Amino acid sequence: MYAVFSIIGRQFKAQPGDTIRLDYVHEAKEGEKLTFDKVLLCSDGQNVRVGTPYVGAKVVATVVSHGRAKKVIVYKKKKRTDSHKKQGHRQRFTTVHIDSIEG
């Protein structure tokens, strides 16, 4: 059984027991249960239901942790003007464990 759900403009494929890294969900605390109700596609192994736009199903997940990804260096330079700029960025993320798919 698997489902494709949407959160914050991105789509994720989930199966019960999977651990998925999502974009940062700031209102979620560690150990808290999240319910994703914007399910676009749901399959039970034999039947596939495709929503228009959503299927009446829910994905239940537990927040495992919050974290930050590896640093990405952004370097900008303009030739012959002695100007350059170096910045670093670390994207925040939320790791969730998929408990069940209901519906």
Gaussian input, Z-matrix of N, CA and C with variables (Angstrom, degrees):
# hf/3-21g

backbone

0 1
 N
 C     1     B1
 C     2     B2     1     A1
 N     3     B3     2     A2     1     D1
 C     4     B4     3     A3     2     D2
 C     5     B5     4     A4     3     D3
 N     6     B6     5     A5     4     D4
 C     7     B7     6     A6     5     D5
 C     8     B8     7     A7     6     D6
 N     9     B9     8     A8     7     D7
 C    10    B10     9     A9     8     D8
 C    11    B11    10    A10     9     D9
 N    12    B12    11    A11    10    D10
 C    13    B13    12    A12    11    D11
 C    14    B14    13    A13    12    D12
 N    15    B15    14    A14    13    D13
 C    16    B16    15    A15    14    D14
 C    17    B17    16    A16    15    D15
 N    18    B18    17    A17    16    D16
 C    19    B19    18    A18    17    D17
 C    20    B20    19    A19    18    D18
 N    21    B21    20    A20    19    D19
 C    22    B22    21    A21    20    D20
 C    23    B23    22    A22    21    D21
 N    24    B24    23    A23    22    D22
 C    25    B25    24    A24    23    D23
 C    26    B26    25    A25    24    D24
 N    27    B27    26    A26    25    D25
 C    28    B28    27    A27    26    D26
 C    29    B29    28    A28    27    D27
 N    30    B30    29    A29    28    D28
 C    31    B31    30    A30    29    D29
 C    32    B32    31    A31    30    D30
 N    33    B33    32    A32    31    D31
 C    34    B34    33    A33    32    D32
 C    35    B35    34    A34    33    D33
 N    36    B36    35    A35    34    D34
 C    37    B37    36    A36    35    D35
 C    38    B38    37    A37    36    D36
 N    39    B39    38    A38    37    D37
 C    40    B40    39    A39    38    D38
 C    41    B41    40    A40    39    D39
 N    42    B42    41    A41    40    D40
 C    43    B43    42    A42    41    D41
 C    44    B44    43    A43    42    D42
 N    45    B45    44    A44    43    D43
 C    46    B46    45    A45    44    D44
 C    47    B47    46    A46    45    D45
 N    48    B48    47    A47    46    D46
 C    49    B49    48    A48    47    D47
 C    50    B50    49    A49    48    D48
 N    51    B51    50    A50    49    D49
 C    52    B52    51    A51    50    D50
 C    53    B53    52    A52    51    D51
 N    54    B54    53    A53    52    D52
 C    55    B55    54    A54    53    D53
 C    56    B56    55    A55    54    D54
 N    57    B57    56    A56    55    D55
 C    58    B58    57    A57    56    D56
 C    59    B59    58    A58    57    D57
 N    60    B60    59    A59    58    D58
 C    61    B61    60    A60    59    D59
 C    62    B62    61    A61    60    D60
 N    63    B63    62    A62    61    D61
 C    64    B64    63    A63    62    D62
 C    65    B65    64    A64    63    D63
 N    66    B66    65    A65    64    D64
 C    67    B67    66    A66    65    D65
 C    68    B68    67    A67    66    D66
 N    69    B69    68    A68    67    D67
 C    70    B70    69    A69    68    D68
 C    71    B71    70    A70    69    D69
 N    72    B72    71    A71    70    D70
 C    73    B73    72    A72    71    D71
 C    74    B74    73    A73    72    D72
 N    75    B75    74    A74    73    D73
 C    76    B76    75    A75    74    D74
 C    77    B77    76    A76    75    D75
 N    78    B78    77    A77    76    D76
 C    79    B79    78    A78    77    D77
 C    80    B80    79    A79    78    D78
 N    81    B81    80    A80    79    D79
 C    82    B82    81    A81    80    D80
 C    83    B83    82    A82    81    D81
 N    84    B84    83    A83    82    D82
 C    85    B85    84    A84    83    D83
 C    86    B86    85    A85    84    D84
 N    87    B87    86    A86    85    D85
 C    88    B88    87    A87    86    D86
 C    89    B89    88    A88    87    D87
 N    90    B90    89    A89    88    D88
 C    91    B91    90    A90    89    D89
 C    92    B92    91    A91    90    D90
 N    93    B93    92    A92    91    D91
 C    94    B94    93    A93    92    D92
 C    95    B95    94    A94    93    D93
 N    96    B96    95    A95    94    D94
 C    97    B97    96    A96    95    D95
 C    98    B98    97    A97    96    D96
 N    99    B99    98    A98    97    D97
 C   100   B100    99    A99    98    D98
 C   101   B101   100   A100    99    D99
 N   102   B102   101   A101   100   D100
 C   103   B103   102   A102   101   D101
 C   104   B104   103   A103   102   D102
 N   105   B105   104   A104   103   D103
 C   106   B106   105   A105   104   D104
 C   107   B107   106   A106   105   D105
 N   108   B108   107   A107   106   D106
 C   109   B109   108   A108   107   D107
 C   110   B110   109   A109   108   D108
 N   111   B111   110   A110   109   D109
 C   112   B112   111   A111   110   D110
 C   113   B113   112   A112   111   D111
 N   114   B114   113   A113   112   D112
 C   115   B115   114   A114   113   D113
 C   116   B116   115   A115   114   D114
 N   117   B117   116   A116   115   D115
 C   118   B118   117   A117   116   D116
 C   119   B119   118   A118   117   D117
 N   120   B120   119   A119   118   D118
 C   121   B121   120   A120   119   D119
 C   122   B122   121   A121   120   D120
 N   123   B123   122   A122   121   D121
 C   124   B124   123   A123   122   D122
 C   125   B125   124   A124   123   D123
 N   126   B126   125   A125   124   D124
 C   127   B127   126   A126   125   D125
 C   128   B128   127   A127   126   D126
 N   129   B129   128   A128   127   D127
 C   130   B130   129   A129   128   D128
 C   131   B131   130   A130   129   D129
 N   132   B132   131   A131   130   D130
 C   133   B133   132   A132   131   D131
 C   134   B134   133   A133   132   D132
 N   135   B135   134   A134   133   D133
 C   136   B136   135   A135   134   D134
 C   137   B137   136   A136   135   D135
 N   138   B138   137   A137   136   D136
 C   139   B139   138   A138   137   D137
 C   140   B140   139   A139   138   D138
 N   141   B141   140   A140   139   D139
 C   142   B142   141   A141   140   D140
 C   143   B143   142   A142   141   D141
 N   144   B144   143   A143   142   D142
 C   145   B145   144   A144   143   D143
 C   146   B146   145   A145   144   D144
 N   147   B147   146   A146   145   D145
 C   148   B148   147   A147   146   D146
 C   149   B149   148   A148   147   D147
 N   150   B150   149   A149   148   D148
 C   151   B151   150   A150   149   D149
 C   152   B152   151   A151   150   D150
 N   153   B153   152   A152   151   D151
 C   154   B154   153   A153   152   D152
 C   155   B155   154   A154   153   D153
 N   156   B156   155   A155   154   D154
 C   157   B157   156   A156   155   D155
 C   158   B158   157   A157   156   D156
 N   159   B159   158   A158   157   D157
 C   160   B160   159   A159   158   D158
 C   161   B161   160   A160   159   D159
 N   162   B162   161   A161   160   D160
 C   163   B163   162   A162   161   D161
 C   164   B164   163   A163   162   D162
 N   165   B165   164   A164   163   D163
 C   166   B166   165   A165   164   D164
 C   167   B167   166   A166   165   D165
 N   168   B168   167   A167   166   D166
 C   169   B169   168   A168   167   D167
 C   170   B170   169   A169   168   D168
 N   171   B171   170   A170   169   D169
 C   172   B172   171   A171   170   D170
 C   173   B173   172   A172   171   D171
 N   174   B174   173   A173   172   D172
 C   175   B175   174   A174   173   D173
 C   176   B176   175   A175   174   D174
 N   177   B177   176   A176   175   D175
 C   178   B178   177   A177   176   D176
 C   179   B179   178   A178   177   D177
 N   180   B180   179   A179   178   D178
 C   181   B181   180   A180   179   D179
 C   182   B182   181   A181   180   D180
 N   183   B183   182   A182   181   D181
 C   184   B184   183   A183   182   D182
 C   185   B185   184   A184   183   D183
 N   186   B186   185   A185   184   D184
 C   187   B187   186   A186   185   D185
 C   188   B188   187   A187   186   D186
 N   189   B189   188   A188   187   D187
 C   190   B190   189   A189   188   D188
 C   191   B191   190   A190   189   D189
 N   192   B192   191   A191   190   D190
 C   193   B193   192   A192   191   D191
 C   194   B194   193   A193   192   D192
 N   195   B195   194   A194   193   D193
 C   196   B196   195   A195   194   D194
 C   197   B197   196   A196   195   D195
 N   198   B198   197   A197   196   D196
 C   199   B199   198   A198   197   D197
 C   200   B200   199   A199   198   D198
 N   201   B201   200   A200   199   D199
 C   202   B202   201   A201   200   D200
 C   203   B203   202   A202   201   D201
 N   204   B204   203   A203   202   D202
 C   205   B205   204   A204   203   D203
 C   206   B206   205   A205   204   D204
 N   207   B207   206   A206   205   D205
 C   208   B208   207   A207   206   D206
 C   209   B209   208   A208   207   D207
 N   210   B210   209   A209   208   D208
 C   211   B211   210   A210   209   D209
 C   212   B212   211   A211   210   D210
 N   213   B213   212   A212   211   D211
 C   214   B214   213   A213   212   D212
 C   215   B215   214   A214   213   D213
 N   216   B216   215   A215   214   D214
 C   217   B217   216   A216   215   D215
 C   218   B218   217   A217   216   D216
 N   219   B219   218   A218   217   D217
 C   220   B220   219   A219   218   D218
 C   221   B221   220   A220   219   D219
 N   222   B222   221   A221   220   D220
 C   223   B223   222   A222   221   D221
 C   224   B224   223   A223   222   D222
 N   225   B225   224   A224   223   D223
 C   226   B226   225   A225   224   D224
 C   227   B227   226   A226   225   D225
 N   228   B228   227   A227   226   D226
 C   229   B229   228   A228   227   D227
 C   230   B230   229   A229   228   D228
 N   231   B231   230   A230   229   D229
 C   232   B232   231   A231   230   D230
 C   233   B233   232   A232   231   D231
 N   234   B234   233   A233   232   D232
 C   235   B235   234   A234   233   D233
 C   236   B236   235   A235   234   D234
 N   237   B237   236   A236   235   D235
 C   238   B238   237   A237   236   D236
 C   239   B239   238   A238   237   D237
 N   240   B240   239   A239   238   D238
 C   241   B241   240   A240   239   D239
 C   242   B242   241   A241   240   D240
 N   243   B243   242   A242   241   D241
 C   244   B244   243   A243   242   D242
 C   245   B245   244   A244   243   D243
 N   246   B246   245   A245   244   D244
 C   247   B247   246   A246   245   D245
 C   248   B248   247   A247   246   D246
 N   249   B249   248   A248   247   D247
 C   250   B250   249   A249   248   D248
 C   251   B251   250   A250   249   D249
 N   252   B252   251   A251   250   D250
 C   253   B253   252   A252   251   D251
 C   254   B254   253   A253   252   D252
 N   255   B255   254   A254   253   D253
 C   256   B256   255   A255   254   D254
 C   257   B257   256   A256   255   D255
 N   258   B258   257   A257   256   D256
 C   259   B259   258   A258   257   D257
 C   260   B260   259   A259   258   D258
 N   261   B261   260   A260   259   D259
 C   262   B262   261   A261   260   D260
 C   263   B263   262   A262   261   D261
 N   264   B264   263   A263   262   D262
 C   265   B265   264   A264   263   D263
 C   266   B266   265   A265   264   D264
 N   267   B267   266   A266   265   D265
 C   268   B268   267   A267   266   D266
 C   269   B269   268   A268   267   D267
 N   270   B270   269   A269   268   D268
 C   271   B271   270   A270   269   D269
 C   272   B272   271   A271   270   D270
 N   273   B273   272   A272   271   D271
 C   274   B274   273   A273   272   D272
 C   275   B275   274   A274   273   D273
 N   276   B276   275   A275   274   D274
 C   277   B277   276   A276   275   D275
 C   278   B278   277   A277   276   D276
 N   279   B279   278   A278   277   D277
 C   280   B280   279   A279   278   D278
 C   281   B281   280   A280   279   D279
 N   282   B282   281   A281   280   D280
 C   283   B283   282   A282   281   D281
 C   284   B284   283   A283   282   D282
 N   285   B285   284   A284   283   D283
 C   286   B286   285   A285   284   D284
 C   287   B287   286   A286   285   D285
 N   288   B288   287   A287   286   D286
 C   289   B289   288   A288   287   D287
 C   290   B290   289   A289   288   D288
 N   291   B291   290   A290   289   D289
 C   292   B292   291   A291   290   D290
 C   293   B293   292   A292   291   D291
 N   294   B294   293   A293   292   D292
 C   295   B295   294   A294   293   D293
 C   296   B296   295   A295   294   D294
 N   297   B297   296   A296   295   D295
 C   298   B298   297   A297   296   D296
 C   299   B299   298   A298   297   D297
 N   300   B300   299   A299   298   D298
 C   301   B301   300   A300   299   D299
 C   302   B302   301   A301   300   D300
 N   303   B303   302   A302   301   D301
 C   304   B304   303   A303   302   D302
 C   305   B305   304   A304   303   D303
 N   306   B306   305   A305   304   D304
 C   307   B307   306   A306   305   D305
 C   308   B308   307   A307   306   D306

   B1=1.4438
   B2=1.5252
   B3=1.3141
   B4=1.4564
   B5=1.5119
   B6=1.3187
   B7=1.4581
   B8=1.5167
   B9=1.3185
   B10=1.4625
   B11=1.5183
   B12=1.3476
   B13=1.4557
   B14=1.5162
   B15=1.3235
   B16=1.4623
   B17=1.5257
   B18=1.3269
   B19=1.4624
   B20=1.5284
   B21=1.3052
   B22=1.4652
   B23=1.5413
   B24=1.3276
   B25=1.4597
   B26=1.5134
   B27=1.3431
   B28=1.4627
   B29=1.5159
   B30=1.3255
   B31=1.4571
   B32=1.5270
   B33=1.3423
   B34=1.4536
   B35=1.5163
   B36=1.3388
   B37=1.4549
   B38=1.5254
   B39=1.3387
   B40=1.4573
   B41=1.5149
   B42=1.3317
   B43=1.4540
   B44=1.5229
   B45=1.3305
   B46=1.4645
   B47=1.5266
   B48=1.3267
   B49=1.4572
   B50=1.5181
   B51=1.3197
   B52=1.4656
   B53=1.5234
   B54=1.3217
   B55=1.4540
   B56=1.5174
   B57=1.3222
   B58=1.4717
   B59=1.5188
   B60=1.3372
   B61=1.4582
   B62=1.5274
   B63=1.3288
   B64=1.4593
   B65=1.5211
   B66=1.3248
   B67=1.4511
   B68=1.5260
   B69=1.3016
   B70=1.4638
   B71=1.5282
   B72=1.3219
   B73=1.4653
   B74=1.5237
   B75=1.3318
   B76=1.4641
   B77=1.5200
   B78=1.3361
   B79=1.4601
   B80=1.5260
   B81=1.3190
   B82=1.4646
   B83=1.5306
   B84=1.3156
   B85=1.4649
   B86=1.5270
   B87=1.3162
   B88=1.4654
   B89=1.5197
   B90=1.3414
   B91=1.4543
   B92=1.5138
   B93=1.3156
   B94=1.4612
   B95=1.5309
   B96=1.3300
   B97=1.4641
   B98=1.5219
   B99=1.3265
   B100=1.4569
   B101=1.5186
   B102=1.3262
   B103=1.4580
   B104=1.5179
   B105=1.3257
   B106=1.4606
   B107=1.5252
   B108=1.3363
   B109=1.4592
   B110=1.5232
   B111=1.3163
   B112=1.4643
   B113=1.5255
   B114=1.3301
   B115=1.4619
   B116=1.5277
   B117=1.3214
   B118=1.4624
   B119=1.5230
   B120=1.3371
   B121=1.4554
   B122=1.5212
   B123=1.3247
   B124=1.4576
   B125=1.5233
   B126=1.3297
   B127=1.4571
   B128=1.5161
   B129=1.3398
   B130=1.4586
   B131=1.5215
   B132=1.3197
   B133=1.4557
   B134=1.5191
   B135=1.3327
   B136=1.4603
   B137=1.5217
   B138=1.3233
   B139=1.4614
   B140=1.5200
   B141=1.3260
   B142=1.4591
   B143=1.5208
   B144=1.3445
   B145=1.4646
   B146=1.5163
   B147=1.3098
   B148=1.4644
   B149=1.5137
   B150=1.3329
   B151=1.4470
   B152=1.5126
   B153=1.3319
   B154=1.4640
   B155=1.5255
   B156=1.2802
   B157=1.4522
   B158=1.5253
   B159=1.3569
   B160=1.4594
   B161=1.5291
   B162=1.3199
   B163=1.4498
   B164=1.5314
   B165=1.3088
   B166=1.4653
   B167=1.5128
   B168=1.3197
   B169=1.4611
   B170=1.5226
   B171=1.3296
   B172=1.4592
   B173=1.5215
   B174=1.3214
   B175=1.4597
   B176=1.5228
   B177=1.3344
   B178=1.4645
   B179=1.5261
   B180=1.3437
   B181=1.4661
   B182=1.5151
   B183=1.3402
   B184=1.4585
   B185=1.5228
   B186=1.3296
   B187=1.4639
   B188=1.5221
   B189=1.3322
   B190=1.4571
   B191=1.5282
   B192=1.3371
   B193=1.4659
   B194=1.5144
   B195=1.3132
   B196=1.4610
   B197=1.5232
   B198=1.3241
   B199=1.4558
   B200=1.5161
   B201=1.3189
   B202=1.4601
   B203=1.5221
   B204=1.3103
   B205=1.4604
   B206=1.5294
   B207=1.3354
   B208=1.4587
   B209=1.5209
   B210=1.3172
   B211=1.4593
   B212=1.5198
   B213=1.3212
   B214=1.4624
   B215=1.5252
   B216=1.3288
   B217=1.4571
   B218=1.5243
   B219=1.3289
   B220=1.4607
   B221=1.5226
   B222=1.3243
   B223=1.4609
   B224=1.5125
   B225=1.3244
   B226=1.4629
   B227=1.5193
   B228=1.3253
   B229=1.4581
   B230=1.5083
   B231=1.3078
   B232=1.4619
   B233=1.5232
   B234=1.2879
   B235=1.4605
   B236=1.5299
   B237=1.3073
   B238=1.4622
   B239=1.5247
   B240=1.3039
   B241=1.4665
   B242=1.5195
   B243=1.3145
   B244=1.4554
   B245=1.5283
   B246=1.3268
   B247=1.4599
   B248=1.5219
   B249=1.3078
   B250=1.4571
   B251=1.5196
   B252=1.3330
   B253=1.4505
   B254=1.5236
   B255=1.3081
   B256=1.4550
   B257=1.5282
   B258=1.3309
   B259=1.4616
   B260=1.5195
   B261=1.2963
   B262=1.4527
   B263=1.5206
   B264=1.3293
   B265=1.4588
   B266=1.5216
   B267=1.3263
   B268=1.4608
   B269=1.5189
   B270=1.3324
   B271=1.4557
   B272=1.5239
   B273=1.3226
   B274=1.4544
   B275=1.5261
   B276=1.3256
   B277=1.4598
   B278=1.5279
   B279=1.3412
   B280=1.4553
   B281=1.5159
   B282=1.3262
   B283=1.4553
   B284=1.5232
   B285=1.3495
   B286=1.4590
   B287=1.5242
   B288=1.3325
   B289=1.4640
   B290=1.5258
   B291=1.3325
   B292=1.4612
   B293=1.5247
   B294=1.3339
   B295=1.4601
   B296=1.5241
   B297=1.3445
   B298=1.4689
   B299=1.5223
   B300=1.3236
   B301=1.4624
   B302=1.5254
   B303=1.3146
   B304=1.4593
   B305=1.5159
   B306=1.3226
   B307=1.4736
   B308=1.4365
   A1=108.26
   A2=116.51
   A3=120.94
   A4=109.51
   A5=115.58
   A6=121.96
   A7=108.73
   A8=115.92
   A9=122.79
   A10=106.22
   A11=116.10
   A12=120.18
   A13=110.35
   A14=114.82
   A15=121.75
   A16=109.05
   A17=115.61
   A18=121.71
   A19=107.86
   A20=115.94
   A21=124.32
   A22=110.99
   A23=116.84
   A24=120.90
   A25=115.79
   A26=118.91
   A27=121.73
   A28=109.70
   A29=116.25
   A30=121.62
   A31=110.09
   A32=115.55
   A33=122.23
   A34=109.58
   A35=116.05
   A36=121.78
   A37=107.77
   A38=116.15
   A39=119.94
   A40=110.92
   A41=115.75
   A42=123.93
   A43=106.90
   A44=118.18
   A45=118.80
   A46=110.81
   A47=115.74
   A48=121.53
   A49=113.93
   A50=118.68
   A51=122.31
   A52=111.23
   A53=116.01
   A54=123.08
   A55=107.18
   A56=116.25
   A57=122.00
   A58=109.03
   A59=116.10
   A60=122.86
   A61=108.23
   A62=116.65
   A63=123.50
   A64=110.31
   A65=115.93
   A66=119.48
   A67=108.08
   A68=116.75
   A69=122.19
   A70=110.87
   A71=116.09
   A72=122.99
   A73=106.35
   A74=116.65
   A75=120.33
   A76=113.65
   A77=119.79
   A78=119.65
   A79=112.99
   A80=118.66
   A81=122.70
   A82=111.04
   A83=115.49
   A84=121.68
   A85=109.03
   A86=117.20
   A87=121.31
   A88=110.37
   A89=116.38
   A90=122.01
   A91=114.10
   A92=117.68
   A93=122.24
   A94=110.25
   A95=116.60
   A96=121.84
   A97=109.40
   A98=116.17
   A99=122.77
   A100=108.88
   A101=116.45
   A102=121.95
   A103=108.11
   A104=115.89
   A105=122.00
   A106=107.44
   A107=117.03
   A108=120.03
   A109=113.59
   A110=118.10
   A111=121.21
   A112=109.14
   A113=115.82
   A114=122.12
   A115=107.90
   A116=115.97
   A117=121.79
   A118=112.41
   A119=117.73
   A120=122.88
   A121=108.40
   A122=115.66
   A123=120.01
   A124=108.34
   A125=116.93
   A126=121.75
   A127=109.18
   A128=116.22
   A129=120.34
   A130=111.84
   A131=118.07
   A132=122.58
   A133=112.39
   A134=117.00
   A135=120.50
   A136=112.22
   A137=116.19
   A138=120.82
   A139=109.69
   A140=115.65
   A141=121.92
   A142=107.50
   A143=115.04
   A144=119.53
   A145=108.62
   A146=115.66
   A147=121.86
   A148=107.29
   A149=116.45
   A150=120.99
   A151=113.00
   A152=114.17
   A153=121.20
   A154=109.43
   A155=123.48
   A156=128.26
   A157=113.89
   A158=119.31
   A159=119.67
   A160=111.41
   A161=115.16
   A162=123.42
   A163=106.44
   A164=117.81
   A165=120.50
   A166=111.73
   A167=118.79
   A168=123.16
   A169=108.94
   A170=115.08
   A171=121.07
   A172=109.89
   A173=115.56
   A174=121.90
   A175=106.71
   A176=116.13
   A177=121.59
   A178=108.04
   A179=115.58
   A180=120.98
   A181=109.91
   A182=115.55
   A183=122.68
   A184=108.44
   A185=116.55
   A186=121.57
   A187=108.54
   A188=116.35
   A189=121.82
   A190=109.87
   A191=116.55
   A192=119.68
   A193=110.62
   A194=114.27
   A195=123.10
   A196=106.67
   A197=116.20
   A198=117.98
   A199=111.74
   A200=114.30
   A201=121.40
   A202=108.22
   A203=115.71
   A204=121.63
   A205=110.09
   A206=115.34
   A207=120.17
   A208=110.11
   A209=115.36
   A210=120.58
   A211=110.97
   A212=114.66
   A213=122.24
   A214=106.71
   A215=117.00
   A216=121.79
   A217=109.14
   A218=115.29
   A219=121.99
   A220=106.66
   A221=117.23
   A222=121.69
   A223=108.88
   A224=116.08
   A225=121.46
   A226=108.43
   A227=115.86
   A228=120.79
   A229=109.02
   A230=115.59
   A231=121.29
   A232=107.77
   A233=115.09
   A234=118.51
   A235=111.46
   A236=113.92
   A237=124.57
   A238=114.68
   A239=119.81
   A240=119.95
   A241=112.46
   A242=116.91
   A243=122.43
   A244=111.28
   A245=116.00
   A246=119.29
   A247=109.23
   A248=114.47
   A249=120.38
   A250=108.38
   A251=114.94
   A252=120.70
   A253=108.27
   A254=117.18
   A255=121.53
   A256=108.76
   A257=116.07
   A258=121.76
   A259=109.16
   A260=115.94
   A261=121.52
   A262=109.54
   A263=116.53
   A264=121.14
   A265=109.27
   A266=116.51
   A267=122.35
   A268=108.10
   A269=116.43
   A270=121.82
   A271=110.03
   A272=117.13
   A273=122.26
   A274=109.85
   A275=116.66
   A276=120.47
   A277=110.00
   A278=114.87
   A279=123.59
   A280=107.76
   A281=117.31
   A282=122.23
   A283=108.23
   A284=116.77
   A285=121.64
   A286=110.04
   A287=115.51
   A288=122.60
   A289=107.03
   A290=117.32
   A291=122.41
   A292=108.69
   A293=115.94
   A294=121.52
   A295=111.86
   A296=115.66
   A297=118.71
   A298=110.36
   A299=113.47
   A300=122.14
   A301=105.81
   A302=116.56
   A303=121.45
   A304=110.29
   A305=115.66
   A306=120.34
   A307=113.42
   D1=136.21
   D2=176.78
   D3=-148.67
   D4=164.64
   D5=179.16
   D6=-145.83
   D7=152.25
   D8=173.14
   D9=-114.07
   D10=120.09
   D11=-179.04
   D12=-124.00
   D13=163.47
   D14=-177.29
   D15=-119.00
   D16=135.48
   D17=174.40
   D18=-147.89
   D19=130.07
   D20=178.35
   D21=53.97
   D22=39.49
   D23=174.80
   D24=81.17
   D25=3.74
   D26=178.31
   D27=-121.26
   D28=152.61
   D29=-178.80
   D30=-109.14
   D31=141.76
   D32=-179.28
   D33=-134.66
   D34=143.19
   D35=174.76
   D36=-97.99
   D37=132.29
   D38=-174.76
   D39=-133.85
   D40=141.29
   D41=171.85
   D42=-126.35
   D43=149.92
   D44=177.17
   D45=-58.82
   D46=131.40
   D47=-178.59
   D48=98.47
   D49=-11.21
   D50=179.12
   D51=-74.76
   D52=154.78
   D53=170.96
   D54=-117.13
   D55=123.24
   D56=-172.58
   D57=-122.99
   D58=142.56
   D59=176.16
   D60=-100.42
   D61=113.97
   D62=-179.07
   D63=-103.02
   D64=168.74
   D65=168.11
   D66=-62.64
   D67=157.74
   D68=-173.30
   D69=-60.42
   D70=126.23
   D71=175.48
   D72=-107.48
   D73=100.70
   D74=-169.05
   D75=-71.98
   D76=-23.71
   D77=-177.75
   D78=-86.63
   D79=-2.89
   D80=-178.05
   D81=-94.51
   D82=134.58
   D83=175.27
   D84=-102.58
   D85=159.22
   D86=179.47
   D87=-64.33
   D88=134.13
   D89=-178.15
   D90=88.69
   D91=-8.70
   D92=-178.54
   D93=-80.73
   D94=149.54
   D95=178.23
   D96=-90.71
   D97=135.91
   D98=175.45
   D99=-115.99
   D100=145.18
   D101=176.87
   D102=-121.75
   D103=123.31
   D104=177.60
   D105=-104.64
   D106=115.55
   D107=-176.78
   D108=-105.93
   D109=-1.11
   D110=176.49
   D111=-90.53
   D112=68.95
   D113=-178.06
   D114=-90.88
   D115=122.59
   D116=-176.64
   D117=-90.42
   D118=-31.54
   D119=-176.45
   D120=-148.64
   D121=140.24
   D122=179.95
   D123=-139.30
   D124=133.60
   D125=-179.86
   D126=-132.93
   D127=138.67
   D128=177.13
   D129=-108.22
   D130=12.65
   D131=179.53
   D132=107.99
   D133=-33.32
   D134=178.83
   D135=-118.13
   D136=-39.61
   D137=-179.70
   D138=-108.31
   D139=139.22
   D140=176.96
   D141=-117.79
   D142=124.91
   D143=176.94
   D144=-109.62
   D145=127.30
   D146=178.74
   D147=-112.81
   D148=128.10
   D149=-176.82
   D150=-85.49
   D151=160.72
   D152=175.95
   D153=-130.42
   D154=77.30
   D155=-0.04
   D156=-89.61
   D157=-18.35
   D158=-174.42
   D159=-121.92
   D160=153.34
   D161=173.35
   D162=-95.50
   D163=151.85
   D164=179.64
   D165=-79.62
   D166=58.88
   D167=-179.05
   D168=-129.61
   D169=166.43
   D170=178.85
   D171=-134.81
   D172=146.64
   D173=173.75
   D174=-112.21
   D175=122.39
   D176=-178.78
   D177=-104.59
   D178=128.81
   D179=-176.83
   D180=-137.31
   D181=157.55
   D182=176.64
   D183=-115.22
   D184=134.22
   D185=179.54
   D186=-73.50
   D187=123.46
   D188=179.29
   D189=-89.87
   D190=-52.33
   D191=-178.31
   D192=-163.23
   D193=167.46
   D194=170.96
   D195=-114.17
   D196=150.83
   D197=-179.97
   D198=-160.29
   D199=-173.99
   D200=177.91
   D201=-132.91
   D202=140.13
   D203=-177.10
   D204=-77.07
   D205=177.60
   D206=177.15
   D207=-63.30
   D208=153.03
   D209=-178.59
   D210=-71.79
   D211=135.84
   D212=174.55
   D213=-109.64
   D214=127.65
   D215=-179.73
   D216=-92.75
   D217=128.55
   D218=175.98
   D219=-111.38
   D220=116.87
   D221=-176.40
   D222=-123.70
   D223=123.80
   D224=179.16
   D225=-119.32
   D226=136.81
   D227=-178.61
   D228=-143.21
   D229=139.47
   D230=174.12
   D231=-112.48
   D232=128.90
   D233=-175.30
   D234=-71.23
   D235=148.35
   D236=175.03
   D237=60.27
   D238=14.01
   D239=178.61
   D240=-121.95
   D241=0.34
   D242=179.70
   D243=57.81
   D244=36.40
   D245=176.82
   D246=-121.27
   D247=132.49
   D248=176.28
   D249=-152.19
   D250=158.54
   D251=-177.19
   D252=-144.05
   D253=128.30
   D254=179.70
   D255=-120.14
   D256=125.46
   D257=179.59
   D258=-131.50
   D259=152.81
   D260=174.69
   D261=-119.90
   D262=151.73
   D263=179.98
   D264=-141.87
   D265=135.02
   D266=174.76
   D267=-124.44
   D268=114.37
   D269=-177.72
   D270=-77.04
   D271=135.76
   D272=178.17
   D273=-85.38
   D274=148.92
   D275=179.01
   D276=-146.43
   D277=164.29
   D278=176.36
   D279=-123.98
   D280=129.66
   D281=177.47
   D282=-100.13
   D283=127.16
   D284=-179.91
   D285=-124.28
   D286=150.76
   D287=175.61
   D288=-108.79
   D289=124.40
   D290=-178.34
   D291=-77.46
   D292=118.84
   D293=-179.32
   D294=-86.85
   D295=-51.83
   D296=-176.51
   D297=-157.83
   D298=163.60
   D299=173.56
   D300=-120.40
   D301=118.53
   D302=-176.51
   D303=-106.92
   D304=132.08
   D305=175.43
   D306=104.53

